[in-house]
């Protein structure tokens, strides 16, 4: 078994993180998804995540194998949900955004391990509610969310660069522990 753990990303990790983001963008494009196809997430977005200590990396045998942003705060994109509702609207929640795994590590279930580690970290800090979203065409992320215990709750719209409004529609998932 490989050595696998998470740690907060640092500015020197930025180039490796952006390479993983670029690979994920290419994979989403190949899948026909408009998600992450208009300059998002940008270098500035990821750098801001790092400086805010919200960007995490998944380390496998000493190498960066994945990246994700964990935000423990109210997300304005989640205030309006359609075709359903959040189960918990009163307690604080953590949101996992911008998760990507280097395709060189495909088939090792590292996405689930990464999410599990982020949930465990948050749980240890008193968070019991978690949210995540993804595009309707991002079947990989939908599978990962459901396989990690998240329940589909409805649809939200994100504030990201897009060709049209429906490109910003996201399936919204929630996990309550």
Secondary structure, DSSP 8 states (H G I E B T S, - for coil): ---EEEEE--GGGHHHHHHHHHHHHHHHHHTT--TT-SS-S-HHHHHHHHHTT-EEEEEETTEEEEEEEEEES--GGGS--BSS--S-SSS--EEEEEEEE-GGGTTS-HHHHHHHHHHHHHHHTT--EEEEEE-TT-HHHHHHHHHTT-EEEEEEE--S--SSGGGGEEEEEEEE-
